[in-house]
């Protein structure tokens, strides 16, 4: 039986106390950009190689992490063979994902496209 082929960590989704303050930290230290959303409720920050999804949550937590998967179409069959629950496919605006929980309760997102399909020209996806 095939295994799910991970090509890299796609993103981390973090619940944070203050989205704007968190964004400024990553902007000032790592030159991350606002890629999607706004600094009030939800945003994706990062660069071409790294994405972090931020939403408001107190206390702060790591909500989930995502992997990019090479053999995306095989995920349901592999999970079924391994007796691992896998969500139905989520179809986002620019990508598709499956979700599963690992033994410690962390949610793992398995993504079809890198960075949720975010492309280099971000202006139209960032709210002013």
MODELLER restraints for C-alpha pairs under 7 A, 6 or more apart:
rsr = mdl.restraints
at = mdl.atoms
rsr.add(forms.Gaussian(group=physical.xy_distance, feature=features.Distance(at['CA:2:A'], at['CA:78:A']), mean=6.69, stdev=0.5))
rsr.add(forms.Gaussian(group=physical.xy_distance, feature=features.Distance(at['CA:3:A'], at['CA:78:A']), mean=6.48, stdev=0.5))
rsr.add(forms.Gaussian(group=physical.xy_distance, feature=features.Distance(at['CA:4:A'], at['CA:69:A']), mean=6.93, stdev=0.5))
rsr.add(forms.Gaussian(group=physical.xy_distance, feature=features.Distance(at['CA:4:A'], at['CA:71:A']), mean=6.51, stdev=0.5))
rsr.add(forms.Gaussian(group=physical.xy_distance, feature=features.Distance(at['CA:4:A'], at['CA:75:A']), mean=6.40, stdev=0.5))
rsr.add(forms.Gaussian(group=physical.xy_distance, feature=features.Distance(at['CA:5:A'], at['CA:69:A']), mean=5.60, stdev=0.5))
rsr.add(forms.Gaussian(group=physical.xy_distance, feature=features.Distance(at['CA:5:A'], at['CA:70:A']), mean=5.43, stdev=0.5))
rsr.add(forms.Gaussian(group=physical.xy_distance, feature=features.Distance(at['CA:5:A'], at['CA:71:A']), mean=5.97, stdev=0.5))
rsr.add(forms.Gaussian(group=physical.xy_distance, feature=features.Distance(at['CA:6:A'], at['CA:67:A']), mean=6.27, stdev=0.5))
rsr.add(forms.Gaussian(group=physical.xy_distance, feature=features.Distance(at['CA:6:A'], at['CA:68:A']), mean=5.84, stdev=0.5))
rsr.add(forms.Gaussian(group=physical.xy_distance, feature=features.Distance(at['CA:6:A'], at['CA:69:A']), mean=4.67, stdev=0.5))
rsr.add(forms.Gaussian(group=physical.xy_distance, feature=features.Distance(at['CA:6:A'], at['CA:70:A']), mean=6.21, stdev=0.5))
rsr.add(forms.Gaussian(group=physical.xy_distance, feature=features.Distance(at['CA:7:A'], at['CA:68:A']), mean=5.69, stdev=0.5))
rsr.add(forms.Gaussian(group=physical.xy_distance, feature=features.Distance(at['CA:7:A'], at['CA:69:A']), mean=5.89, stdev=0.5))
rsr.add(forms.Gaussian(group=physical.xy_distance, feature=features.Distance(at['CA:7:A'], at['CA:70:A']), mean=6.30, stdev=0.5))
rsr.add(forms.Gaussian(group=physical.xy_distance, feature=features.Distance(at['CA:8:A'], at['CA:67:A']), mean=5.82, stdev=0.5))
rsr.add(forms.Gaussian(group=physical.xy_distance, feature=features.Distance(at['CA:8:A'], at['CA:68:A']), mean=5.69, stdev=0.5))
rsr.add(forms.Gaussian(group=physical.xy_distance, feature=features.Distance(at['CA:9:A'], at['CA:66:A']), mean=6.03, stdev=0.5))
rsr.add(forms.Gaussian(group=physical.xy_distance, feature=features.Distance(at['CA:9:A'], at['CA:67:A']), mean=4.54, stdev=0.5))
rsr.add(forms.Gaussian(group=physical.xy_distance, feature=features.Distance(at['CA:9:A'], at['CA:68:A']), mean=6.29, stdev=0.5))
rsr.add(forms.Gaussian(group=physical.xy_distance, feature=features.Distance(at['CA:10:A'], at['CA:51:A']), mean=6.84, stdev=0.5))
rsr.add(forms.Gaussian(group=physical.xy_distance, feature=features.Distance(at['CA:10:A'], at['CA:66:A']), mean=5.14, stdev=0.5))
rsr.add(forms.Gaussian(group=physical.xy_distance, feature=features.Distance(at['CA:10:A'], at['CA:67:A']), mean=4.73, stdev=0.5))
rsr.add(forms.Gaussian(group=physical.xy_distance, feature=features.Distance(at['CA:10:A'], at['CA:68:A']), mean=5.29, stdev=0.5))
rsr.add(forms.Gaussian(group=physical.xy_distance, feature=features.Distance(at['CA:10:A'], at['CA:114:A']), mean=6.05, stdev=0.5))
rsr.add(forms.Gaussian(group=physical.xy_distance, feature=features.Distance(at['CA:10:A'], at['CA:115:A']), mean=5.71, stdev=0.5))
rsr.add(forms.Gaussian(group=physical.xy_distance, feature=features.Distance(at['CA:11:A'], at['CA:50:A']), mean=6.56, stdev=0.5))
rsr.add(forms.Gaussian(group=physical.xy_distance, feature=features.Distance(at['CA:11:A'], at['CA:51:A']), mean=4.80, stdev=0.5))
rsr.add(forms.Gaussian(group=physical.xy_distance, feature=features.Distance(at['CA:11:A'], at['CA:52:A']), mean=5.44, stdev=0.5))
rsr.add(forms.Gaussian(group=physical.xy_distance, feature=features.Distance(at['CA:11:A'], at['CA:65:A']), mean=5.81, stdev=0.5))
rsr.add(forms.Gaussian(group=physical.xy_distance, feature=features.Distance(at['CA:11:A'], at['CA:66:A']), mean=5.09, stdev=0.5))
rsr.add(forms.Gaussian(group=physical.xy_distance, feature=features.Distance(at['CA:11:A'], at['CA:115:A']), mean=6.69, stdev=0.5))
rsr.add(forms.Gaussian(group=physical.xy_distance, feature=features.Distance(at['CA:12:A'], at['CA:51:A']), mean=6.82, stdev=0.5))
rsr.add(forms.Gaussian(group=physical.xy_distance, feature=features.Distance(at['CA:12:A'], at['CA:52:A']), mean=5.00, stdev=0.5))
rsr.add(forms.Gaussian(group=physical.xy_distance, feature=features.Distance(at['CA:12:A'], at['CA:53:A']), mean=6.15, stdev=0.5))
rsr.add(forms.Gaussian(group=physical.xy_distance, feature=features.Distance(at['CA:12:A'], at['CA:64:A']), mean=6.10, stdev=0.5))
rsr.add(forms.Gaussian(group=physical.xy_distance, feature=features.Distance(at['CA:12:A'], at['CA:65:A']), mean=4.29, stdev=0.5))
rsr.add(forms.Gaussian(group=physical.xy_distance, feature=features.Distance(at['CA:12:A'], at['CA:66:A']), mean=6.16, stdev=0.5))
rsr.add(forms.Gaussian(group=physical.xy_distance, feature=features.Distance(at['CA:13:A'], at['CA:52:A']), mean=5.81, stdev=0.5))
rsr.add(forms.Gaussian(group=physical.xy_distance, feature=features.Distance(at['CA:13:A'], at['CA:53:A']), mean=4.43, stdev=0.5))
rsr.add(forms.Gaussian(group=physical.xy_distance, feature=features.Distance(at['CA:13:A'], at['CA:54:A']), mean=5.97, stdev=0.5))
rsr.add(forms.Gaussian(group=physical.xy_distance, feature=features.Distance(at['CA:13:A'], at['CA:62:A']), mean=6.19, stdev=0.5))
rsr.add(forms.Gaussian(group=physical.xy_distance, feature=features.Distance(at['CA:13:A'], at['CA:63:A']), mean=5.42, stdev=0.5))
rsr.add(forms.Gaussian(group=physical.xy_distance, feature=features.Distance(at['CA:13:A'], at['CA:64:A']), mean=5.25, stdev=0.5))
rsr.add(forms.Gaussian(group=physical.xy_distance, feature=features.Distance(at['CA:13:A'], at['CA:65:A']), mean=5.92, stdev=0.5))
rsr.add(forms.Gaussian(group=physical.xy_distance, feature=features.Distance(at['CA:14:A'], at['CA:53:A']), mean=6.09, stdev=0.5))
rsr.add(forms.Gaussian(group=physical.xy_distance, feature=features.Distance(at['CA:14:A'], at['CA:54:A']), mean=5.13, stdev=0.5))
rsr.add(forms.Gaussian(group=physical.xy_distance, feature=features.Distance(at['CA:14:A'], at['CA:55:A']), mean=6.52, stdev=0.5))
rsr.add(forms.Gaussian(group=physical.xy_distance, feature=features.Distance(at['CA:14:A'], at['CA:61:A']), mean=5.89, stdev=0.5))
rsr.add(forms.Gaussian(group=physical.xy_distance, feature=features.Distance(at['CA:14:A'], at['CA:62:A']), mean=4.56, stdev=0.5))
rsr.add(forms.Gaussian(group=physical.xy_distance, feature=features.Distance(at['CA:14:A'], at['CA:63:A']), mean=5.37, stdev=0.5))
rsr.add(forms.Gaussian(group=physical.xy_distance, feature=features.Distance(at['CA:15:A'], at['CA:54:A']), mean=5.93, stdev=0.5))
rsr.add(forms.Gaussian(group=physical.xy_distance, feature=features.Distance(at['CA:15:A'], at['CA:55:A']), mean=5.03, stdev=0.5))
rsr.add(forms.Gaussian(group=physical.xy_distance, feature=features.Distance(at['CA:15:A'], at['CA:56:A']), mean=5.35, stdev=0.5))
rsr.add(forms.Gaussian(group=physical.xy_distance, feature=features.Distance(at['CA:15:A'], at['CA:57:A']), mean=4.63, stdev=0.5))
rsr.add(forms.Gaussian(group=physical.xy_distance, feature=features.Distance(at['CA:15:A'], at['CA:60:A']), mean=5.01, stdev=0.5))
rsr.add(forms.Gaussian(group=physical.xy_distance, feature=features.Distance(at['CA:15:A'], at['CA:61:A']), mean=5.06, stdev=0.5))
rsr.add(forms.Gaussian(group=physical.xy_distance, feature=features.Distance(at['CA:15:A'], at['CA:62:A']), mean=6.16, stdev=0.5))
rsr.add(forms.Gaussian(group=physical.xy_distance, feature=features.Distance(at['CA:15:A'], at['CA:63:A']), mean=6.31, stdev=0.5))
rsr.add(forms.Gaussian(group=physical.xy_distance, feature=features.Distance(at['CA:16:A'], at['CA:54:A']), mean=6.62, stdev=0.5))
rsr.add(forms.Gaussian(group=physical.xy_distance, feature=features.Distance(at['CA:16:A'], at['CA:55:A']), mean=6.14, stdev=0.5))
rsr.add(forms.Gaussian(group=physical.xy_distance, feature=features.Distance(at['CA:16:A'], at['CA:56:A']), mean=5.06, stdev=0.5))
rsr.add(forms.Gaussian(group=physical.xy_distance, feature=features.Distance(at['CA:16:A'], at['CA:57:A']), mean=5.13, stdev=0.5))
rsr.add(forms.Gaussian(group=physical.xy_distance, feature=features.Distance(at['CA:16:A'], at['CA:58:A']), mean=6.60, stdev=0.5))
rsr.add(forms.Gaussian(group=physical.xy_distance, feature=features.Distance(at['CA:16:A'], at['CA:60:A']), mean=4.69, stdev=0.5))
rsr.add(forms.Gaussian(group=physical.xy_distance, feature=features.Distance(at['CA:16:A'], at['CA:61:A']), mean=6.88, stdev=0.5))
rsr.add(forms.Gaussian(group=physical.xy_distance, feature=features.Distance(at['CA:17:A'], at['CA:56:A']), mean=5.68, stdev=0.5))
rsr.add(forms.Gaussian(group=physical.xy_distance, feature=features.Distance(at['CA:17:A'], at['CA:57:A']), mean=5.57, stdev=0.5))
rsr.add(forms.Gaussian(group=physical.xy_distance, feature=features.Distance(at['CA:17:A'], at['CA:58:A']), mean=5.35, stdev=0.5))
rsr.add(forms.Gaussian(group=physical.xy_distance, feature=features.Distance(at['CA:17:A'], at['CA:59:A']), mean=6.86, stdev=0.5))
rsr.add(forms.Gaussian(group=physical.xy_distance, feature=features.Distance(at['CA:17:A'], at['CA:60:A']), mean=6.01, stdev=0.5))
rsr.add(forms.Gaussian(group=physical.xy_distance, feature=features.Distance(at['CA:18:A'], at['CA:56:A']), mean=6.62, stdev=0.5))
rsr.add(forms.Gaussian(group=physical.xy_distance, feature=features.Distance(at['CA:19:A'], at['CA:39:A']), mean=5.67, stdev=0.5))
rsr.add(forms.Gaussian(group=physical.xy_distance, feature=features.Distance(at['CA:19:A'], at['CA:40:A']), mean=6.76, stdev=0.5))
rsr.add(forms.Gaussian(group=physical.xy_distance, feature=features.Distance(at['CA:19:A'], at['CA:54:A']), mean=6.50, stdev=0.5))
rsr.add(forms.Gaussian(group=physical.xy_distance, feature=features.Distance(at['CA:19:A'], at['CA:55:A']), mean=6.69, stdev=0.5))
rsr.add(forms.Gaussian(group=physical.xy_distance, feature=features.Distance(at['CA:19:A'], at['CA:56:A']), mean=6.44, stdev=0.5))
rsr.add(forms.Gaussian(group=physical.xy_distance, feature=features.Distance(at['CA:20:A'], at['CA:39:A']), mean=5.27, stdev=0.5))
rsr.add(forms.Gaussian(group=physical.xy_distance, feature=features.Distance(at['CA:26:A'], at['CA:32:A']), mean=5.74, stdev=0.5))
rsr.add(forms.Gaussian(group=physical.xy_distance, feature=features.Distance(at['CA:27:A'], at['CA:33:A']), mean=6.41, stdev=0.5))
rsr.add(forms.Gaussian(group=physical.xy_distance, feature=features.Distance(at['CA:32:A'], at['CA:45:A']), mean=6.10, stdev=0.5))
rsr.add(forms.Gaussian(group=physical.xy_distance, feature=features.Distance(at['CA:32:A'], at['CA:46:A']), mean=4.42, stdev=0.5))
rsr.add(forms.Gaussian(group=physical.xy_distance, feature=features.Distance(at['CA:32:A'], at['CA:47:A']), mean=5.70, stdev=0.5))
rsr.add(forms.Gaussian(group=physical.xy_distance, feature=features.Distance(at['CA:33:A'], at['CA:45:A']), mean=5.43, stdev=0.5))
rsr.add(forms.Gaussian(group=physical.xy_distance, feature=features.Distance(at['CA:33:A'], at['CA:46:A']), mean=5.34, stdev=0.5))
rsr.add(forms.Gaussian(group=physical.xy_distance, feature=features.Distance(at['CA:33:A'], at['CA:47:A']), mean=6.34, stdev=0.5))
rsr.add(forms.Gaussian(group=physical.xy_distance, feature=features.Distance(at['CA:34:A'], at['CA:44:A']), mean=6.27, stdev=0.5))
rsr.add(forms.Gaussian(group=physical.xy_distance, feature=features.Distance(at['CA:34:A'], at['CA:45:A']), mean=4.60, stdev=0.5))
rsr.add(forms.Gaussian(group=physical.xy_distance, feature=features.Distance(at['CA:34:A'], at['CA:46:A']), mean=6.82, stdev=0.5))
rsr.add(forms.Gaussian(group=physical.xy_distance, feature=features.Distance(at['CA:35:A'], at['CA:44:A']), mean=5.41, stdev=0.5))
rsr.add(forms.Gaussian(group=physical.xy_distance, feature=features.Distance(at['CA:35:A'], at['CA:45:A']), mean=5.22, stdev=0.5))
rsr.add(forms.Gaussian(group=physical.xy_distance, feature=features.Distance(at['CA:35:A'], at['CA:46:A']), mean=6.82, stdev=0.5))
rsr.add(forms.Gaussian(group=physical.xy_distance, feature=features.Distance(at['CA:35:A'], at['CA:122:A']), mean=5.61, stdev=0.5))
rsr.add(forms.Gaussian(group=physical.xy_distance, feature=features.Distance(at['CA:35:A'], at['CA:126:A']), mean=6.24, stdev=0.5))
rsr.add(forms.Gaussian(group=physical.xy_distance, feature=features.Distance(at['CA:36:A'], at['CA:43:A']), mean=5.39, stdev=0.5))
rsr.add(forms.Gaussian(group=physical.xy_distance, feature=features.Distance(at['CA:36:A'], at['CA:44:A']), mean=5.07, stdev=0.5))
rsr.add(forms.Gaussian(group=physical.xy_distance, feature=features.Distance(at['CA:36:A'], at['CA:122:A']), mean=6.95, stdev=0.5))
rsr.add(forms.Gaussian(group=physical.xy_distance, feature=features.Distance(at['CA:36:A'], at['CA:125:A']), mean=5.08, stdev=0.5))
rsr.add(forms.Gaussian(group=physical.xy_distance, feature=features.Distance(at['CA:36:A'], at['CA:126:A']), mean=4.58, stdev=0.5))
rsr.add(forms.Gaussian(group=physical.xy_distance, feature=features.Distance(at['CA:37:A'], at['CA:43:A']), mean=4.27, stdev=0.5))
rsr.add(forms.Gaussian(group=physical.xy_distance, feature=features.Distance(at['CA:37:A'], at['CA:44:A']), mean=6.53, stdev=0.5))
rsr.add(forms.Gaussian(group=physical.xy_distance, feature=features.Distance(at['CA:37:A'], at['CA:125:A']), mean=6.65, stdev=0.5))
rsr.add(forms.Gaussian(group=physical.xy_distance, feature=features.Distance(at['CA:37:A'], at['CA:126:A']), mean=5.06, stdev=0.5))
rsr.add(forms.Gaussian(group=physical.xy_distance, feature=features.Distance(at['CA:37:A'], at['CA:127:A']), mean=5.54, stdev=0.5))
rsr.add(forms.Gaussian(group=physical.xy_distance, feature=features.Distance(at['CA:38:A'], at['CA:126:A']), mean=6.53, stdev=0.5))
rsr.add(forms.Gaussian(group=physical.xy_distance, feature=features.Distance(at['CA:38:A'], at['CA:127:A']), mean=5.39, stdev=0.5))
rsr.add(forms.Gaussian(group=physical.xy_distance, feature=features.Distance(at['CA:41:A'], at['CA:55:A']), mean=5.81, stdev=0.5))
rsr.add(forms.Gaussian(group=physical.xy_distance, feature=features.Distance(at['CA:41:A'], at['CA:56:A']), mean=6.25, stdev=0.5))
rsr.add(forms.Gaussian(group=physical.xy_distance, feature=features.Distance(at['CA:42:A'], at['CA:54:A']), mean=5.62, stdev=0.5))
rsr.add(forms.Gaussian(group=physical.xy_distance, feature=features.Distance(at['CA:42:A'], at['CA:55:A']), mean=4.56, stdev=0.5))
rsr.add(forms.Gaussian(group=physical.xy_distance, feature=features.Distance(at['CA:43:A'], at['CA:53:A']), mean=5.81, stdev=0.5))
rsr.add(forms.Gaussian(group=physical.xy_distance, feature=features.Distance(at['CA:43:A'], at['CA:54:A']), mean=5.39, stdev=0.5))
rsr.add(forms.Gaussian(group=physical.xy_distance, feature=features.Distance(at['CA:43:A'], at['CA:55:A']), mean=6.78, stdev=0.5))
rsr.add(forms.Gaussian(group=physical.xy_distance, feature=features.Distance(at['CA:44:A'], at['CA:51:A']), mean=6.54, stdev=0.5))
rsr.add(forms.Gaussian(group=physical.xy_distance, feature=features.Distance(at['CA:44:A'], at['CA:52:A']), mean=5.63, stdev=0.5))
rsr.add(forms.Gaussian(group=physical.xy_distance, feature=features.Distance(at['CA:44:A'], at['CA:53:A']), mean=4.37, stdev=0.5))
rsr.add(forms.Gaussian(group=physical.xy_distance, feature=features.Distance(at['CA:44:A'], at['CA:54:A']), mean=6.21, stdev=0.5))
rsr.add(forms.Gaussian(group=physical.xy_distance, feature=features.Distance(at['CA:45:A'], at['CA:51:A']), mean=5.73, stdev=0.5))
rsr.add(forms.Gaussian(group=physical.xy_distance, feature=features.Distance(at['CA:45:A'], at['CA:52:A']), mean=5.35, stdev=0.5))
rsr.add(forms.Gaussian(group=physical.xy_distance, feature=features.Distance(at['CA:45:A'], at['CA:53:A']), mean=6.43, stdev=0.5))
rsr.add(forms.Gaussian(group=physical.xy_distance, feature=features.Distance(at['CA:46:A'], at['CA:52:A']), mean=6.12, stdev=0.5))
rsr.add(forms.Gaussian(group=physical.xy_distance, feature=features.Distance(at['CA:51:A'], at['CA:115:A']), mean=6.33, stdev=0.5))
rsr.add(forms.Gaussian(group=physical.xy_distance, feature=features.Distance(at['CA:64:A'], at['CA:106:A']), mean=6.18, stdev=0.5))
rsr.add(forms.Gaussian(group=physical.xy_distance, feature=features.Distance(at['CA:64:A'], at['CA:107:A']), mean=4.89, stdev=0.5))
rsr.add(forms.Gaussian(group=physical.xy_distance, feature=features.Distance(at['CA:64:A'], at['CA:108:A']), mean=5.79, stdev=0.5))
rsr.add(forms.Gaussian(group=physical.xy_distance, feature=features.Distance(at['CA:65:A'], at['CA:107:A']), mean=6.90, stdev=0.5))
rsr.add(forms.Gaussian(group=physical.xy_distance, feature=features.Distance(at['CA:65:A'], at['CA:108:A']), mean=5.47, stdev=0.5))
rsr.add(forms.Gaussian(group=physical.xy_distance, feature=features.Distance(at['CA:65:A'], at['CA:109:A']), mean=6.15, stdev=0.5))
rsr.add(forms.Gaussian(group=physical.xy_distance, feature=features.Distance(at['CA:66:A'], at['CA:108:A']), mean=5.69, stdev=0.5))
rsr.add(forms.Gaussian(group=physical.xy_distance, feature=features.Distance(at['CA:66:A'], at['CA:109:A']), mean=4.31, stdev=0.5))
rsr.add(forms.Gaussian(group=physical.xy_distance, feature=features.Distance(at['CA:66:A'], at['CA:110:A']), mean=5.70, stdev=0.5))
rsr.add(forms.Gaussian(group=physical.xy_distance, feature=features.Distance(at['CA:66:A'], at['CA:111:A']), mean=6.78, stdev=0.5))
rsr.add(forms.Gaussian(group=physical.xy_distance, feature=features.Distance(at['CA:67:A'], at['CA:109:A']), mean=6.22, stdev=0.5))
rsr.add(forms.Gaussian(group=physical.xy_distance, feature=features.Distance(at['CA:67:A'], at['CA:110:A']), mean=5.09, stdev=0.5))
rsr.add(forms.Gaussian(group=physical.xy_distance, feature=features.Distance(at['CA:67:A'], at['CA:111:A']), mean=6.06, stdev=0.5))
rsr.add(forms.Gaussian(group=physical.xy_distance, feature=features.Distance(at['CA:68:A'], at['CA:110:A']), mean=5.97, stdev=0.5))
rsr.add(forms.Gaussian(group=physical.xy_distance, feature=features.Distance(at['CA:68:A'], at['CA:111:A']), mean=4.87, stdev=0.5))
rsr.add(forms.Gaussian(group=physical.xy_distance, feature=features.Distance(at['CA:68:A'], at['CA:112:A']), mean=6.20, stdev=0.5))
rsr.add(forms.Gaussian(group=physical.xy_distance, feature=features.Distance(at['CA:68:A'], at['CA:113:A']), mean=6.60, stdev=0.5))
rsr.add(forms.Gaussian(group=physical.xy_distance, feature=features.Distance(at['CA:68:A'], at['CA:114:A']), mean=5.94, stdev=0.5))
rsr.add(forms.Gaussian(group=physical.xy_distance, feature=features.Distance(at['CA:69:A'], at['CA:110:A']), mean=6.19, stdev=0.5))
rsr.add(forms.Gaussian(group=physical.xy_distance, feature=features.Distance(at['CA:69:A'], at['CA:111:A']), mean=5.96, stdev=0.5))
rsr.add(forms.Gaussian(group=physical.xy_distance, feature=features.Distance(at['CA:69:A'], at['CA:112:A']), mean=6.00, stdev=0.5))
rsr.add(forms.Gaussian(group=physical.xy_distance, feature=features.Distance(at['CA:72:A'], at['CA:112:A']), mean=5.76, stdev=0.5))
rsr.add(forms.Gaussian(group=physical.xy_distance, feature=features.Distance(at['CA:76:A'], at['CA:86:A']), mean=6.69, stdev=0.5))
rsr.add(forms.Gaussian(group=physical.xy_distance, feature=features.Distance(at['CA:79:A'], at['CA:85:A']), mean=6.52, stdev=0.5))
rsr.add(forms.Gaussian(group=physical.xy_distance, feature=features.Distance(at['CA:79:A'], at['CA:86:A']), mean=6.36, stdev=0.5))
rsr.add(forms.Gaussian(group=physical.xy_distance, feature=features.Distance(at['CA:85:A'], at['CA:100:A']), mean=6.22, stdev=0.5))
rsr.add(forms.Gaussian(group=physical.xy_distance, feature=features.Distance(at['CA:86:A'], at['CA:98:A']), mean=6.56, stdev=0.5))
rsr.add(forms.Gaussian(group=physical.xy_distance, feature=features.Distance(at['CA:86:A'], at['CA:99:A']), mean=5.81, stdev=0.5))
rsr.add(forms.Gaussian(group=physical.xy_distance, feature=features.Distance(at['CA:86:A'], at['CA:100:A']), mean=4.91, stdev=0.5))
rsr.add(forms.Gaussian(group=physical.xy_distance, feature=features.Distance(at['CA:87:A'], at['CA:98:A']), mean=5.67, stdev=0.5))
rsr.add(forms.Gaussian(group=physical.xy_distance, feature=features.Distance(at['CA:87:A'], at['CA:99:A']), mean=5.24, stdev=0.5))
rsr.add(forms.Gaussian(group=physical.xy_distance, feature=features.Distance(at['CA:87:A'], at['CA:100:A']), mean=6.32, stdev=0.5))
rsr.add(forms.Gaussian(group=physical.xy_distance, feature=features.Distance(at['CA:88:A'], at['CA:98:A']), mean=6.41, stdev=0.5))
rsr.add(forms.Gaussian(group=physical.xy_distance, feature=features.Distance(at['CA:89:A'], at['CA:96:A']), mean=6.74, stdev=0.5))
rsr.add(forms.Gaussian(group=physical.xy_distance, feature=features.Distance(at['CA:89:A'], at['CA:97:A']), mean=5.71, stdev=0.5))
rsr.add(forms.Gaussian(group=physical.xy_distance, feature=features.Distance(at['CA:89:A'], at['CA:98:A']), mean=5.04, stdev=0.5))
rsr.add(forms.Gaussian(group=physical.xy_distance, feature=features.Distance(at['CA:90:A'], at['CA:96:A']), mean=5.58, stdev=0.5))
rsr.add(forms.Gaussian(group=physical.xy_distance, feature=features.Distance(at['CA:90:A'], at['CA:97:A']), mean=5.14, stdev=0.5))
rsr.add(forms.Gaussian(group=physical.xy_distance, feature=features.Distance(at['CA:90:A'], at['CA:98:A']), mean=6.18, stdev=0.5))
rsr.add(forms.Gaussian(group=physical.xy_distance, feature=features.Distance(at['CA:91:A'], at['CA:97:A']), mean=6.62, stdev=0.5))
rsr.add(forms.Gaussian(group=physical.xy_distance, feature=features.Distance(at['CA:94:A'], at['CA:116:A']), mean=5.89, stdev=0.5))
rsr.add(forms.Gaussian(group=physical.xy_distance, feature=features.Distance(at['CA:94:A'], at['CA:117:A']), mean=4.78, stdev=0.5))
rsr.add(forms.Gaussian(group=physical.xy_distance, feature=features.Distance(at['CA:94:A'], at['CA:118:A']), mean=6.97, stdev=0.5))
rsr.add(forms.Gaussian(group=physical.xy_distance, feature=features.Distance(at['CA:95:A'], at['CA:112:A']), mean=6.17, stdev=0.5))
rsr.add(forms.Gaussian(group=physical.xy_distance, feature=features.Distance(at['CA:95:A'], at['CA:113:A']), mean=5.59, stdev=0.5))
rsr.add(forms.Gaussian(group=physical.xy_distance, feature=features.Distance(at['CA:95:A'], at['CA:116:A']), mean=5.06, stdev=0.5))
rsr.add(forms.Gaussian(group=physical.xy_distance, feature=features.Distance(at['CA:95:A'], at['CA:117:A']), mean=5.37, stdev=0.5))
rsr.add(forms.Gaussian(group=physical.xy_distance, feature=features.Distance(at['CA:96:A'], at['CA:111:A']), mean=5.97, stdev=0.5))
rsr.add(forms.Gaussian(group=physical.xy_distance, feature=features.Distance(at['CA:96:A'], at['CA:112:A']), mean=5.51, stdev=0.5))
rsr.add(forms.Gaussian(group=physical.xy_distance, feature=features.Distance(at['CA:97:A'], at['CA:109:A']), mean=6.36, stdev=0.5))
rsr.add(forms.Gaussian(group=physical.xy_distance, feature=features.Distance(at['CA:97:A'], at['CA:110:A']), mean=5.34, stdev=0.5))
rsr.add(forms.Gaussian(group=physical.xy_distance, feature=features.Distance(at['CA:97:A'], at['CA:111:A']), mean=4.52, stdev=0.5))
rsr.add(forms.Gaussian(group=physical.xy_distance, feature=features.Distance(at['CA:97:A'], at['CA:112:A']), mean=6.19, stdev=0.5))
rsr.add(forms.Gaussian(group=physical.xy_distance, feature=features.Distance(at['CA:98:A'], at['CA:109:A']), mean=5.83, stdev=0.5))
rsr.add(forms.Gaussian(group=physical.xy_distance, feature=features.Distance(at['CA:98:A'], at['CA:110:A']), mean=5.18, stdev=0.5))
rsr.add(forms.Gaussian(group=physical.xy_distance, feature=features.Distance(at['CA:98:A'], at['CA:111:A']), mean=6.80, stdev=0.5))
rsr.add(forms.Gaussian(group=physical.xy_distance, feature=features.Distance(at['CA:99:A'], at['CA:107:A']), mean=6.70, stdev=0.5))
rsr.add(forms.Gaussian(group=physical.xy_distance, feature=features.Distance(at['CA:99:A'], at['CA:108:A']), mean=5.61, stdev=0.5))
rsr.add(forms.Gaussian(group=physical.xy_distance, feature=features.Distance(at['CA:99:A'], at['CA:109:A']), mean=4.60, stdev=0.5))
rsr.add(forms.Gaussian(group=physical.xy_distance, feature=features.Distance(at['CA:99:A'], at['CA:110:A']), mean=6.19, stdev=0.5))
rsr.add(forms.Gaussian(group=physical.xy_distance, feature=features.Distance(at['CA:100:A'], at['CA:107:A']), mean=5.76, stdev=0.5))
rsr.add(forms.Gaussian(group=physical.xy_distance, feature=features.Distance(at['CA:100:A'], at['CA:108:A']), mean=5.34, stdev=0.5))
rsr.add(forms.Gaussian(group=physical.xy_distance, feature=features.Distance(at['CA:100:A'], at['CA:109:A']), mean=6.72, stdev=0.5))
rsr.add(forms.Gaussian(group=physical.xy_distance, feature=features.Distance(at['CA:101:A'], at['CA:107:A']), mean=4.50, stdev=0.5))
rsr.add(forms.Gaussian(group=physical.xy_distance, feature=features.Distance(at['CA:101:A'], at['CA:108:A']), mean=5.90, stdev=0.5))
rsr.add(forms.Gaussian(group=physical.xy_distance, feature=features.Distance(at['CA:102:A'], at['CA:108:A']), mean=6.99, stdev=0.5))
